[in-house]
């Protein structure tokens, strides 16, 4: 598999950016070529100046300025630092293209000359490093490049183009905040919504797709496990919440393996456990933090119900009264599953194959990571969605991983560094081709 990726990456570099060009796509290619240096500079600027979720003030201002310069009418401060640019070009469909803007609380360790040295304060009041470790800087650069390219090719399409830059994707709040602020009442209601996402191990210059389940729903669950504290030397006089928490954690592991249909994707991860203060005191409570992932609403409901049931009965079995049963809460807003519209996705797959050649377009399995792009579909009138993967792995990185038998840096890693070319050009070409196939 890795050897195939190396050969594919090398073939991409030799083959050039596009396989076939219509007059409209020639205009797109012309726009990319003319703006290549400027777009690379934009990418580096965004990479060097990341901002945390809900703090994207300067990033949002830069996106607004770029869209205005391209000829869009821009509405700012939609649900925080969200914004939307609208370009009407006659009668026709409304196509929405979305990017995310926020970065992660992570100190960069790529060693790049334009590596981020930014520092900031997170929601917990802690000073942290900041890095675009999920590639939102590349998303935004593709977004602006696509806006410019479609303006340059506007004689070949009719309709309305809506460009939405969303804050706070990483914490799952951004899209919900924009819709709470009335996003779809402020812009022309879209007929379709499109987005792309970096893929850390697909060769740069390639496209990945899935015509159904793309990214999972995400729930962040908090459990407070109560007990009856006391002296560590007299455990028989206590009800130890640390031991009780351990029993719960082990019990939760059988939910997916023994209660969920094996054909249904699901994940339960206990990511944090905090309890106790010193060696010889049995504490009164322990706090657990879990992430739950699924695609099916029925599976999500089953997981939550089973966790609640196990937590309750293990607490009762330990001797706790009803008044001291575990307290379980789920953070809001939750992130629904991102499920691609099958017909729309397969239509765009055909466009991508015509544009790049079939060897550069591949189906990718569903992922259990989450993305709040799902909110763009879940409105009064359901909007068909398509999110696709943009490969960013360079041939040398793939080769090194194969030779050393080590994994490549993943998204959210301090060493993640996308290969800008041909990824940037491929992303703009793919998103422009997708939009042009829908605007007529």
KEKE-177795 format. One record per residue: residue in one letter; y, z, x of N, C-alpha, C, O, CB in turn. Coordinates in steps of 0.02 Angstrom, whole numbers, plus 50000, padded with zeros to 5 digits. Each point is the difference from the previous one (the first is absolute). Glycine has a CB too. Layout:
BEGIN
aYZXYZXYZXYZXYZX;...
//
This chain:
BEGIN
x499405000050042500605000049958500625000050043500474996149989498925010049921;x500634998450142500575000150043500064993650040500564997550010499345014949997;x499544984850016500024993750036500294994549956500404996050023498615007550045;x500804996449868500284995149953500755000949995500374995049996498565004849941;x501315006450062500725001349997500364997450061500554997349994499225012749937;x499924990850128500314997550061500064992449997500534997250015499005012550049;x499934986949915500014992749996500514997749949500354995050011498455004650022;x501245004049910500484998249948500715000850026500434995749990498765007749921;x500945002250123500685001250027500194994650050500574997649999499285014749984;x499694985850060500154994750048500124993349965500444996350020498865009750066;x500314992649862500084993749964500684999749965500314994749996498455004849987;x501465006249991500645000349966500574998250048500454996249983499105012649939;x500414994050139500534998750049500024992650019500534997350014499345014450029;x499554985149959499974993050018500184995449942500284994650011498855008250072;x500724999349856500084995649942500714999649974500174995249966498685007550005;x501585002250045500684999949972500025003649935499495002849978500734986550079;x500355010949911500125004449943499714997449935499715003949962501314999850094;x499044989849930499814997649934499534994150005500034996050047501055008149908;x498494995349995499504994849997500264993849963499874994450020499235014349983;x501274992549944500264994549960500705001849976500145005849987498704990749976;x501604998550032500695001349981500244995249946499964993950007500265010450108;x500034998549830500364996249949500734999650022500205003450048499005000249858;x501224992450060500714999950017500315007049996500415001850042499664986549916;x499735015749992500265006849994499795004350059500405003850027499584995149848;x499385000450145499765004150056500294997750066500055003950047498894998249889;x501254991650069500354997750060500675003550006500225001850054499214987049939;x500905012249950500635003849999499895007250021500405002950037500044989649873;x499015010450066499835006950018499895000450076500275004550033499214997449854;x500134993450140499875000050072500644999250040500095003150052498774992149925;x501585000549998500654998950033500415006450001500305001750050499684986449914;x500025015549979500375006349996499725005150049500385003650033499874994049846;x499095002850125499695004950045500174998450073500175004450039498894997349878;x500894991950100500134998050069500725001550020500125002650054499014988449935;x501335007249967500715001250015500145007550005500395002150042499914987349898;x499395014650017500145007249997499545004350040500055006249996500414991749895;x499064999250147499495003850034500285005650044499805005749996499494984150002;x501195008450045500285004950046500355005649962499925005950017500214985250069;x500255007149863500365005049961499525004649963500115006049997500844986049990;x498515005249986499515004149964499625004750047499855005749981500034985149935;x499985006950145499685004450048500475005750019499795005750009499524984750034;x501345008049964500495005350015500055004949942500075006050010500574985950062;x499335005549866500015004449941499395004750002500075006049987500544985249946;x498815005950083499395004250004500095005650051499865005849985499444984349982;x500935008250092500085005050052500515005449981499915005950015499794985450070;x500845006449882500505004949977499695004949950500105006150005500824985450013;x498725005949934499685004349950499495004650032499935005849980500254985449933;x499455006250136499505004050034500325005850040499745005550001499524984450006;x501305008650024500345005150041500385005249958500155005450025499954986050064;x500045006949848500425004449958499655001649934500264998649947500784996650106;x498365007849950499645001749938500315006049965500345004150030498614991450021;x500935004849883500245005749960499435002649957499594996149975501594999350025;x498815011149990499475003249961500074998449925500524997749978499415011450108;x499544992249878500004999049927500575003849967500125005850016498644992749988;x501584998349950500575002649962500625000850043500505002949977498695002949948;x500794991850137500585000450045500204993150026500334999550052499315012149982;x500174983149932500064993150026500714997149992500064994149983498735004449991;x501725005450036500694997949986500204993950041500234995049971500045016850002;x499664988450092500224994550043499544993949993500244994450001500255014050079;x498874992849912499524994649991500164996249935500014993850000499115012650063;x501004997349884500174997049935500654995950005500044994549973499385014949969;x501084993450093500634996450008499904993550038500314995049984500305015950015;x498954989250051499864993850038499644994949957500164994050003499775012750102;x499594995449854499664995449955500494997049949499984994049986498965012650028;x501514997549960500494997649952500474994850033500154994949970499805016149969;x500264990550121500464995450035499664993350013500304994749991500285015150062;x498794990449969499634993950014499914995749937500084993950002499335012050091;x500434997349851499914996349937500664997149975500014994349976499035013149996;x501494996350034500664997449980500194994050042500254995049973500105016649991;x499544988750101500164994450044499584993949983500224994350012500095013850077;x499094993049884499574994449981500194997049933499744994749981499345010550084;x501374998249898500234997249936499755003649938500094997649945499974991850112;x499635016549952499745003749943500535004749971500435002550036498414996850014;x501125001749885500385005349967499605006550007499425000249978501144991649940;x499745013450111499615005950019500235006249961500595001449995499254993750119;x499675008649859500115006449969499705005450044499424999650019500574995349865;x500415010150134499785005250047499915006749965500195001049942500414992950150;x499115010849946499915007049978499625000549934500195003649954500874999350104;x498394993449938499565000449942499445004950016499554998550039500714989449926;x499775018050006499505005150013500025002350072499495000150034499804995049878;x501305006850111500085001850070500294994150038500514997249980498535011050014;x500634989950060500254994550041499674993349984500034995350040500205012950050;x499454991349852499704993749979500544994949983500565001749982498455004549976;x500814987450048500484994649984499624993949976499404999250012501425005250073;x499554991249881499724993849975500504994450009500585000849982498705005449935;x500504988250110500414994150006499754994649952499394998949995500865003950126;x500204993949845499824995049950500324993350017500604999750013499295009249898;x499714985850088500254993250012499754995649943499404998649995500635003050131;x500434996149831499824995649945500094992850021500524998250028499815010649887;x499164987250071500014993050022499744995649943499524996250009500315007250112;x500504997149822499804996049942499475003449958499795005750014500494984250050;x499495006649885499495002649955499314999850034499834995350035500845000949865;x498955009050088499335000350029499755007150004500335004649975499924985250090;x499175011249966499705006750004500425004850041500434998050039498454996649950;x500985011850002500315005350040499465002750047499505002749978501355000349930;x499274996250157499525002350051500325005850039500554999250028498934989249981;x500195017149993500235006050036499615000750065499394999550001500935006249891;x500054995450163499695001450065500245006950023500605001450000499344986250031;x499605016649988500175007050016499845001650072499494997850027500315005449855;x500635000850150499865002950065500115007549996500355002549955499974986950104;x499385014349987500135007150007500425001150063500004995850044498925007249895;x501435002850065500495001050053499895006250043500275000450056500524993749871;x498835010850050499985006450034499515000150059499554995950004500755009549888;x499824999450152499575000950059499645006749996500085003749951500704989250119;x498835008649981499575005950000500245005450049500324998350050498724994449918;x500825013650018500195005550046499515000350059499545004150001500965002449903;x499604989050144499524999250055500394998050063500454995849996498625000949922;x500755006150138500314998250064499654994050029499395000250012500955011850009;x500034982649991499704993750023499755000650071500315003150043500454990749881;x498655003150088499695000150067499754993050020499504999450034500175012649948;x500704982949996499794993150016500224997950070499684995650030500385001849849;x500475005550147500264997950064500404993649997500184997250052498875008349999;x501104992149889500394993849992500725001150024500255005549995499024991049907;x501054998250123500705000850021500475001749942500545002750010499234989350082;x500025006349847500405001549941499685005649958500125000549940500304987650060;x499185016150032499685005549964500525004749970500545001050028498464998250049;x500825003649866500465004749967500045006650038499505002950020500224991749870;x500895007750118500135006650027500335004549947500255005450016499864989750101;x499885002549821500355003449946499685006749984499405000950005500934988149948;x500095015850029499785006649978500325001349932500534997349984499355006950136;x499805000049841500275001749934499715006549975499605003250034500574984749942;x500025013949964499765006249968499604998149938500264996649956500735010150089;x498394995549951499584998249943500145004649940500445004350003498694991550076;x500495003149868500125003849937499885007450009500265004149961499414985849975;x499925012050114499875007150012500515003250046499935005850018498864991849965;x501724998550037500525002750043499825000050074500345003250040500005003749866;x499134989550112499784999850071500294993850034500054994749970498895011450000;x501254994850093500224994250039499404996050023499525002850027501525003450011;x498974987249951499424995850015500244993550032500574997949992498785007149912;x500194991850133500124993150021499924995449941499685001849951499925000950165;x500694991349888499954995249945499794993350028500254997750051500655008449883;x498634990750031499724993650024499784995749941499765002549950499865003150156;x500484987949901499734995349951499264998650017499834994550021501335000249962;x498425010250008499304999450017499584996649946499404998950010500745011350059;x500174988249875499654996349947500264992949994499784996249956500035014649983;x500654987350106500224993150002500514998049948500094994149987498835003550059;x501435007349924500504998249950500584996150031500354996449965499335013749969;x500424990750132500504996050035499824992649999500434995749991499845014150082;x499094988749936499774993149995500044997649928500184994249988499075007650110;x500565002549854500064998149929500724997849984500114994949968498965013250002;x501424995950053500704998649985500244993650034500394996249972499825016050015;x499554986650074500194993950036499734993849966500344995049994499695011550113;x499344993949870499714994549961500394999149934500134994349980498735008050071;x501325003249918500375000049937500664996250007500164995649959499325015450011;x500914990650082500644996650011499884992850021500364995549977500175015450056;x498984987950009499854993150019499804995749941500184994149996499475010150115;x499974998749842499794996549939500604998549956500074994549974498815011050031;x501564999449987500604998949959500414994350029500234995649962499795016650007;x500094987750096500384994650031499654993249992500324995049985500135013250098;x498884991849927499634993749996500034997149929500074993949992499185010250099;x500685000149858500014997549932500694997749979500074995449959498995012350014;x501464995450053500684997549989500074993150032500294995549970500175016450025;x499284987450066500054993650036499624994549963500184994150005499935012250103;x499364995549855499584995149965500154999849925499584997649962499545004150124;x501465000849892500125001049929500024993549960499905000249939500725009950091;x499504984250000500004993749963499304998249976499924995549958501055000650110;x498525007449957499314998349983499695004949950499414999449984500484995450128;x500495009949862499725004649951500515001949947500614999450010498625005050077;x500524997849855500425002349945499745006849976499405001350000500864986849965;x500215016150016499825006649974500455005350029500554998650024498264997649962;x500945010050013500395005750026499585003850050499425001749988501224999249904;x499665000450166499675003750053500315007050003500605000750007499174988650058;x499805015749931500225007050003499695003350062499395000250006500735000449867;x500305001850171499775003350062500145007649994500575002149994499654987350075;x499255014649931500065007249991499815003650064499454999050026500304999949850;x500705005350150499865004250058499925007249975500475002949973500184989350106;x498775010649932499815006449970499995005650052499754999150055499584994849860;x500955011950068499965005850044499355003949989499644998849951501615001950049;x498605003950045499525005449990499304997849979499695003449958501285003550013;x498794987650056499314998149984499505004850031499495001549969500874986650025;x499805014350066499525004250036499855006649964499465002850008500954992150097;x500055007649855499885006249964499824998849926499915004749962500885001150116;x499184987849903499794998349932500525001049947499844999649940499055003350095;x501744998449984500535001449951500444994049985500304999549947499685012150093;x500074983750008500534994949998499994995649939500514999249967499465001150152;x499454996649867499974995449943500135003749935500374997649957498814995350105;x500535013049930500115003949939500745001649991500264999749944498585005250065;x501504996950045500715001549996500414993949979500475000649961499385008250128;x499964985449936500364993949981499904998449926500464997949966499414997850151;x499515005349859499874998549930500305005349954500204998549944498754995650089;x501085012249990500345005149961500744998549993500335001949952498835006650087;x501114987950011500704998049999500114993449962500564997449998499605008550111;x499304991449861500074994149958499994993450037500374995449981500265011749943;x498964992350128499994993950040499924993749957500384995350008499155011350086;x499974993449862499864993949961500514998849945500014994749969498795006950056;x501635003349962500564998849954500614997250037500444997049969499155012449957;x500434991550139500574997850040499924992950027500494996750016499705015250015;x499204985849973499864993350028499654995749948499735002649951500195002350166;x500084988549892499594995849956499275002150003499735001250054501074989249962;x498875010249926499325002649998499534994950034499994994249981500255012149911;x499384995950158499614995250039499394997449963499705003549959500695002350143;x499434988049913499374997249975499435001850046499425000649978501224990049969;x499515010250118499505002250049500365004250052500614999550009498664990249972;x500355014450055500275004050055499544999250060499395000549995501155007849925;x499774990550138499634998750062500195004950055500575002450002499354985549967;x499615013650075500145004150059499464998650052499474997349984501095011749946;x499594992850132499494999550052499985006650038500455004249994499724983350017;x499315013350029499945006050041499674998350066499534996050002500395011249895;x500344995850157499684999350066499265001849996499805004549963501294998150092;x498514994049985499305001950011499915000650075500104995250037499484999049856;x500215011850129500005001550072499464996450039500064999350061500425011649910;x498984986949996499444997050037499884992749984499594996850034499915014449968;x500834986049948499964992849988500414996450053500545002350018499294999549857;x499934992550151500384996450051500694998049976500084997849943498844998150104;x501575004849996500684997949984499994992549985499704996050036500815013150037;x499824989049872500004993149979499504998649944499944994349977500415002650137;x499275008249865499524999149946500215003949938500435004450003498664994050082;x500604999749859500155003149935499355002849971499484996850003501504995249977;x499065014049992499435003049966500175001149926500575001249983499065004350123;x499864994049852500125000849928499425003649967499455000450028501254989249972;x499435012949940499475002549956500224998649929500555002049980499095007150103;x499964987449877500214998049933499935005449947500044998549940499644990150092;x500225017549987499925005549952500275006550029500605000750013498404993749938;x500545010450060500205006550028500284999250070499654997750046499475007949885;x501514996250079500334999150065500105006750035499765000950056500824988949900;x499765014950011500085006750027499885005149945500134998749941500694997150146;x498945010049932499775005049953500575004249970500555000150027498385000350035;x500915003049883500465005049974499995006150046499515001250035500314994849845;x500735007750120500065005850045500245006149960500504999649965499754992850133;x499385013049908500225006549972500025005050056499535000450040499974997049847;x501045006550117500055005450048499915006649963500435002049961500354991250114;x498665010149936499815006149963500115006250043499854999950060499314993549873;x501095011850036500095006550033499585005249964500015000549939501174996450097;x498445007050003499595005349971500175006650034499965000550061499104991249913;x501135013349987500095006850025499395004049981499885001349941501394998050050;x498335002750059499395003949989500185007450011500195002150055499054988249983;x500695013649909500175007150005499385004250015499444997949987501505000449932;x499185007650109499455004550016500235007249992500495001449966499024990250112;x500135012849954500195007050001499965002250073499465001150027500115001149854;x501024998650150500035001250072499795007050020499905004449958500994987350047;x499055009250060499825006650026499864999750074500184995250034499365007949855;x500135002150136499865000650072499434995350020499504999549965500905012550033;x499694984750058499484995550024499355003450016499484996750003501424996250041;x499135013749968499395003750015499635002449937499455002850005501085000850101;x499784995349836499695002249937500004994349950500305000649946500075011350075;x499304982549995500024994249956499685001449932500154996549951499824996350149;x499595012249897499675001649936500485002849948499845000249941499115001850123;x501635000149959500515002749954500514994749980500505001549968499345009850084;x500044982449968500484994749987499664994149964499394999949993501285003550108;x499734992049878499764993349980500384995150045500604998849991499155004549886;x499904994050172500314996350054500184992849978499554996049989499815011050094;x501294991449912500194993249978499864994750052499964994149984500925011149945;x499044996850135499844995150051499274997749992499864994050003500985011250076;x498714999549911499314998149987499944996049935499654995049997499965015350064;x500754992049887500004996549936500264992950008499734995349970500425015649970;x500384988250100500274993350012499494995650035499934994149985501225010750022;x498504998150041499484996150036499464997749952499764994350005500475012250099;x499574997949850499494998049950500264994449956499634995349983499915016450017;x501104988749981500294994749958500024993350038499824994849973500875013949967;x499534991650123500054993850039499324996650005499954993949992501015011050074;x498524999049948499334997150004499774997349932499684994749997500055013250096;x500444995649853499814997749933500354993549983499714995749968500105016249997;x500824987550055500384993949985499694993850032500064994549974500995012450017;x498614994250066499714994250036499444996649961499854994250013500455011450093;x499404997949847499464996949961500244996349939499614996649967499655012450073;x501384991549944500264996649940499924992450007499724996749956501105012750024;x499434987950076499964992750010499274998050012499784994949974501395004950073;x498465004049993499324998050019499495000849945499494996650000500805006450115;x499845001649837499495001449950500234999649927499595000549955499905006750131;x501164992049903500234999849930500344993449981500024998249941500125014150067;x500124984150042500344993749987499514994350010499615000050047501495004949988;x498934990149920499594994050008500114997150070500574998850020499504998849855;x499405001250162500074997450069500394993450003500254998250053498685007449975;x501114990749917500364993750000500755000949988500384995250004498594999349955;x501235011750028500715001549989500315003050062499755005150024500034996649853;x500754995450151500325003050059500345006649982500335000549949499844988050099;x499755016449996500335006549990500025003850066499544999450041500075000949838;x500915003750130500075004250060500295006749980500475000349960499704989550113;x499555015649954500295006749996500065002550071499505000950035500005001449849;x501114999050138500115002650067500415006449996500535000149970499424988350080;x499795017049980500385006250007500384999450066499705000650054499465006549878;x501494991750063500394998750060500325006050031500224999850057499984989249897;x499845016650008500345005950026499705006349969499865000249940501204993150076;x498845011850026499775006549976500385005450038499995000150062498864995449908;x501495008949994500405005350031499855006749965500055000549939500864991150093;x498925013450008499885006649972499915005150054499754998550054499734996349847;x500735011350085499935005450048500575000450049500394995350008498405003549979;x501245007050047500545001250048499755002350068500264997850051500475004949853;x498775001850097499745002650063499255000749996499694998749948501395007450073;x498614995950036499285000250006499655004649951499474998449973500694998950145;x500145008649870499625005349965500265001649931499905005549974499854999150137;x500594990649858500225000949930499714994449958500084994150016500995011750021;x498604996049909499784995149951500584998949951500245004649968498534998850042;x501454990449986500624998449964499895000149924499445000549976500934992550121;x500195006449868499984999849927499944992949972499794999149943500895011350057;x499524984650041499964993249973499964994850056500175001450058500485002449842;x499124990350082499964994250045500284994149962499904999349940499085005350121;x501384991149975500274994049969499664993750029499964999250061501155006749921;x498664989949973499684993750019500444994149977500325000449947498525005050046;x501164989250046500334993849980499494994450004499674999150052501475005049988;x498794992249906499504994749996500344993349983500524999849967498615008549997;x500574986350060500194993449975499404997049964499445000350026501414998050067;x499274998949849499474996949958500154992649993500574998149986499245012849951;x499694984950073500104992749996499474997049954499425002050001501074997750116;x499724995549842499544996549955500344993749975500604999050011498835011949955;x500204984949999500284994249966499985000849924500464998049965499194994950132;x499815010049878499905000749928500325006349973499905005450028499034988349983;x501465005949934500285006049969499455004949978500095006150003500884987149958;x498455004050018499445004349979499735003950059499835005949994499884986149914;x500245004850151499755003450060500505005350022499815005550019499574984150016;x501265008749963500525004950017499945006249956500015005650025500764985150011;x499165008449899499935005649953499375004050016500015006249996500604987249916;x498855003250104499375003450016500075004250063499765005750002499604985149943;x500975006650105500095003750063500415006349989499805005450021500144983850043;x500625010049902500435005849987499645005349959500045006050015500974986549990;x498645005349943499635004749958499465003750038499895006049989500354986649914;x499415003850141499475003250038500275005050051499715005450009499604984349976;x501255008750047500325004750046500205006449963499885005550023500534984950048;x499905008749871500225005849960499405004249980500035006250002500964987349956;x498475003350021499405003549978499685004050057499835005849992499994985349921;x500105005650144499695003350057500425005950025499745005450014499724983750018;x501205009849973500445005350023499985006149954499965005650024500784985750027;x499275007449884499995005549952499355004050004500015006150004500734987149921;x498695003350075499365003649996499815003350066499665005150000499994986949912;x500565005250144499885003450063500425006450005499775005050027499974984050027;x500875010749919500435006049999499705005449955499995005850019501024987050002;x498755005349921499685004849955499375002950032499875006049995500594987949905;x499155001850133499395002350032500155005050056499605004550013499874984549960;x501115010150059500205004650054500235006749972500085004850038500244985550032;x499795010149864500205006349969500735000549982500235005449982498874999650082;x501264989549939500705000149981500074999949925499614996849965500704997450141;x500195009349867500124999949927500354993549980500254996350043499825016349956;x499944986149937500324993949974500734999650021500274994550008498955005749895;x501105005550106500725000050018500124997950072500574998850019499605010249897;x499304990750124500094998250071499624993650019499824999150058500345013049967;x499724983649926499674993750014500454995550042500615000849998498735000249895;x500394994250144500414995650042500534996249959499874997949943499155000950134;x501565000649952500544996249969499994992950029500044999250061500675011349922;x499254984549974499944993050022500584996049972500125000049939498625001050067;x501624995650037500554995749979499934993250035499704999550053501065010649926;x499544984849990500014993350030500734997850005500375000349951498494996750002;x501335000950107500694997950010500174993949957499594995649990500365008950127;x500654995449858500264994249963500584996950038500365003650035499285001649855;x500454988250104499584995549962499384998050038500004999850062501024995949881;x498445002950021499404997550032500094992550013500434996749972498855012049970;x500314988850103500024992850018499414996549968499435001250020501175001350089;x499514993249842499454996449968499694994950049500314998250050500235003449837;x498874996150097499674994950041500384993449997500264998149948498635007450032;x501144991150077500304993350003499444995049991499574999150043501375004750034;x499074992949865499474995249983500314993249991500414998949955498905010249989;x500494986250099500284993349997499774996349938499435000649978500614999350147;x500424996149847499814995649945499564994450029500204996550046500885006149890;x498334996650036499514995450028500244992849999499964996550051499145011249913;x501164989949979500214993049995500584998650047500004994850035499635005049847;x500865004750120500574999150045499774999950072500224995750039500535009949878;x498824999150102499785000550069499624993850022500124997450055499835015049933;x499594985249971499614994150018500454993850004499874995650041499125009549904;x501524994650014500484994550005500355000250068500084994850033500095005349842;x500035005850146500355000650064499534999050059500214997450052500605010549894;x498564994050047499514998750052499964992550014499974997850057499385012549910;x500644985849979499984992750007500624997550037499964995550042499355003749853;x501275003750088500624998150034499965001850074500184995950043500465005949850;x499125004150122499945002250071499524995550039500134998250057500125013749907;x499194986350004499514995850034500294993150014499874997150053499215009249892;x501314991150008500334993550011500525000550055500094995450040499715001649840;x500565008650121500545000950048499755001350071500284997350048500415007249860;x498794999750098499785002150067499334997350021499835000050059500825010249922;x498954987449971499314998350014499545005849980500205005850005500164986750089;x499055005849883499545005149974499795005250053499855005749983499754985949935;x500395006450146499775004650051500485005750013499815004850033499594985750018;x501215009049924500495005450010500105004349938500455004249999500114988550085;x499045006249865500065003749937499325003049983499524996349992501434996149967;x499005014250036499355003149989500045005649948500525003349993499174993950124;x499765003749846499975005549952499855006450038499585000250045500034992049863;x500755013150073499955006550033499775005249949500234999949943500694997050140;x498625007649936499775005149952500565004449974500525000650033498384999350026;x501005003149884500485004849972500105005850048499555001850038500114995049845;x500945006050117500165005650044500115006349958500194999649942500334992550143;x499365013749946500115006349965500675003150017500165005649977498624996150023;x501634994850039500695002250009500394998649936499764996449956500195001450169;x500655005049869500384999349938500664996450011500254999750057499225010649901;x500824987149989500624996250002500335000349932499684998349950499874994050140;x501085009849906500315000649934500294993449974500385000049952499885011750076;x499564982750004500164993449971499704999349931500234996049960499804999150155;x499445008949870499694999849934500495001249944499904997649944499055006450109;x501594999949960500505001349948500324993749973500234999949943499985011150111;x499824983849986500344993849978499614996449945500284995649967500205003450147;x498895002949875499614997049945500015004449938499954997449944499334997150141;x500775012049923499875004749946500635001549959500225005749995498884999350074;x501174989749901500615000849959499854997849929499434998949981501304999250121;x499815001249857499914998549929499594993649990499544999749960501555006050015;x499094989150063499634993849998499694999250069500354999350050500434995349863;x498555005550090499665000250064500174993950042500004994349976499085012249972;x501074994750115500194994750047499414998750047499765004650033501474998649960;x498534990550011499474998550049500245001250071500554998150019498974993449902;x500055011850119500175001650069499554996250048499434998349984500955013049980;x499884987450095499584998050056500305002950064500564998450019499084991049922;x499975014850093500175002350067499474997250046499405000249985501175010449973;x499644986850099499514997350048500125002950069500545002750014499384986749919;x499585009950110500035002750068500294994950048499864994049995499165013349980;x501394995150072500274995950053499705002550066500145005750021500944992049915;x498524998250097499705002050062500525000950055500474996150006498504997949961;x500955011350074500485001450053499685001450068500355001750048500395002949864;x498604994750094499665001750062500014994150049499794994549981499475013649956;x500974993050124500014994750051499324998950030499565004349999501614998650025;x498734991150004499354998250029499815004750057499425001950006500794986249963;x500285013850073499855004550056499785006949977499555003050028501274990750042;x499515008849877499825006649973499304999949971499615004750010501604997649965;x498624992349990499334999349972499484999650057499475003149996501004991149901;x499695001950154499544999250057499895006650036499435001750016500954986549998;x500165015549998499945006550034499585004849959499585003650028501544994650025;x498985001949882499615004549956499264998350004499575004450000501414996849924;x498874992350079499314997950004499695001950068499445002650003500804988049918;x500125008250132499745001250067499905007450014499535002050034501034987750004;x499885014449935499965007350012499635003749945499895006050004501174993150058;x498754997249885499655003149943500405005849971499725005249983499194991450067;x501745002449944500455005049971500364997049941500144994049999500015011750113;x500024998549838500364997449942500714998150018500315003050045498985004049880;x500984988150040500704998050009500455005149966499785003249952499904984650054;x500945013050017500465004649965500074998149926500104994149984500525007850124;x499345003049850500034998749928500725001049975500435002450037498375001249949;x501314994549952500625001849968500065007650000499505003649996500474986049931;x500645012950078500165007250003499815003150067499995006150007499844994449870;x500004995450173499875002550067500634999450043500394995349991498395001549999;x501325007950055500595000050043500014994150048500524998550030499525013849961;x499384984450017499954994250045499974993449964499904994850031499535012650049;x500674992649854499964993749962500604995650018500575002149997498825003649909;x500464988050114500534995350018499794993049979499604996850034500765010450064;x499904990349846499814993349977500214994650048500515000650034499575003549849;x499544990550120500174994250039500514995949960499834996949950499035002950108;x501765000349964500554997149959499894992649988500104997549945500685011150101;x499034987850006499864992949991499274998750017499775001950054501434995149974;x498434999849925500254996349943500035003849934500084996949947499474993350109;x500405016549944499985003749936500634999049959499964998949939499305009550116;x501324991949977500634999349963500054993249967500164999549941500395008550138;x499334986849959500034993249973499484999049945500144996949948500284998950163;x498985006849900499474999249950500185003649935499894997349945499265001950146;x501135006849915500195003749940500534996449959499944999649939499775010950121;x500804987049973500534996449964499734993649969500154998449943500715006350137;x498734991749958499714993849974499565001449939500044996449950499984998750165;x499565010149889499545001649945500385002149938499864997649945499275005850138;x501365001249925500365002449942500434994549969500064999649939499955011950110;x500284984349992500404994449975499564995049962500194997749946500635003750149;x498604997049934499544995449967499775002849933499944996449951499684999350161;x500245010949886499795003249938500554999449947499864998249943499415009750122;x501354993749954500554999749952500124992949977500114998949940500415011050115;x499464985349990500124993049981499474997449952500144995749958500425002550152;x498835004449896499474997849954500105002649929499704997549953499525002150144;x501215005449896500115003349936500684998249970500095000549939499185008850098;x501214988650005500664998249976500034992449990499934996150048500605013850013;x499564988049878499984992749986500404998549937500054994249980498825004850075;
//
